Amino acid sequence: MESPIIDVVVVNWNAGLQLRACVDSIFKNSSGLIRKVIVIDNGSNDNSCALLGERENLEVVLTGENLGFATACNLGASKGKAEYILFLNPDAELYEETIGSVVRFMNRSENSKVGVCGVQLIDEQGQVSRSCARFPSSARMLMHTMGVDRIFPALGYAMTDWDHLSSRPVDHVIGAFYVFKLVGGFDERFFVYLEDLDLSYRISCSGWSSFYLSTAQAFHAGGGASRQIKARRLFYSLRSRLIYIFKNLPTVSAFLILLSSLFFEPVIRSMFSMVKLSFPALRETWSAYLMLYRWLPKWIFFNATR
């Protein structure tokens, strides 16, 4: 049996039975390569961590409040000592060969500059998820706010136009399964969403690369506990986007994207909802934007990112 080489960090927030299925899959399919599983519970109130019981090499940290995904990931990583860290969503599960395939790939000498590895994610319908992304240029981000990438996916930053059936270097792999081998961590200004994209960008700027490995698979339901709070999920996504663009894009471009996000995008989203006769989606859209408009002055005048 090979020596343990990976610590796994799972951030939980009211994931219920999904959390237990996730942790069960880790221990069942560790291939002798996992040193420790660290579950950071972000103030759940569904008793999900109690379902895990006590297990050797499992550490559960109860924060007592929702610290946000980025902060919780950093806390989990600080408790690990292995060569690699796997950040795994609680709505994901490992298969028998997942870990072994990734470690063999990462340990090859020709992959010594690969800092992040993601795998092919299989959804609840048994389909391959479109899980990779390009780094958002100013133009791609504008196309996204204007809804153009819904019609022409290749113009956006999400790689939904690619079938994800082959292995290749990519700008970014989704944080649902994110094997990471570098010193550093997530920017804690991101409460949730885009913190993984921001980290991938910083890794790339440091001369390392990200790789999508299609020959390794894992299950990922998608959405997870955030399905429970759709309007707030959209608000968090919009808020993280604004933080990301002003951090990583030219200032003039960031202001253009800001204006498009605030005044053009909600109209486009509303039109799509009405075409689909999805009035709940319409309500969720405007609830999210009202939250965004209320937060914006706090960010502008007090630099509040939460």
Secondary structure, DSSP 8 states (H G I E B T S, - for coil): -----EEEEEEESS-THHHHHHHHHHHHT-TT-EEEEEEEE-S-SS-TGGGG---TTEEEEE-SS---HHHHHHHHHHT--SSEEEEE-TTEEE-TTHHHHHHHHHTSGGGTTEEEEEEEEE-TTS-B---EE----HHHHHHHHTTHHHH-GGGSSB-TTS---S-EEESEE-TTEEEE-SS----TT-SSSSHHHHHHHHHHHTT-EEEEEEEEEEEE-SSGGGGGGHHHHHHHHHHHHHHHHHHHS-HHHHHHHHHIIIIIHHHHHHHHHHHTT-HHHHHHHHHHHHHHHHHHHHHHHH----
